[in-house]
């Protein structure tokens, strides 16, 4: 059984991180790559958690009814210079979710 559990949307800056799309496949950790190759040190994270009803497209991707609620997380991570280098929106099936948060 192939169960889709979440949809992620990430915004990054390819000008700030040239070659990231290539280097990430050789890395064991995104944050280790950012620190060792680009000199980025994650310092502060902010996570917002909310619920919303799945759109028709989201419901199709997650293989659920459009009326099923989603748990949505919006996270921002800033570096040692307070530069926003990661912004992620994740949509999780409401009936199959567990959240554990560890902050920097």
Rosetta blueprint (number, residue, H / E / L):
1 X L
2 X L
3 X L
4 X L
5 X L
6 X E
7 X E
8 X E
9 X E
10 X E
11 X E
12 X L
13 X L
14 X L
15 X L
16 X L
17 X L
18 X L
19 X L
20 X H
21 X H
22 X H
23 X H
24 X L
25 X L
26 X L
27 X L
28 X L
29 X L
30 X H
31 X H
32 X H
33 X H
34 X H
35 X H
36 X H
37 X H
38 X H
39 X L
40 X L
41 X L
42 X E
43 X E
44 X E
45 X E
46 X E
47 X E
48 X E
49 X E
50 X E
51 X E
52 X E
53 X E
54 X L
55 X L
56 X H
57 X H
58 X H
59 X H
60 X H
61 X H
62 X H
63 X L
64 X L
65 X L
66 X L
67 X L
68 X L
69 X E
70 X E
71 X E
72 X E
73 X E
74 X E
75 X E
76 X E
77 X E
78 X E
79 X E
80 X L
81 X L
82 X L
83 X L
84 X E
85 X E
86 X E
87 X E
88 X E
89 X E
90 X E
91 X E
92 X E
93 X E
94 X L
95 X L
96 X L
97 X L
98 X L
99 X L
100 X L
101 X L
102 X L
103 X L
104 X L
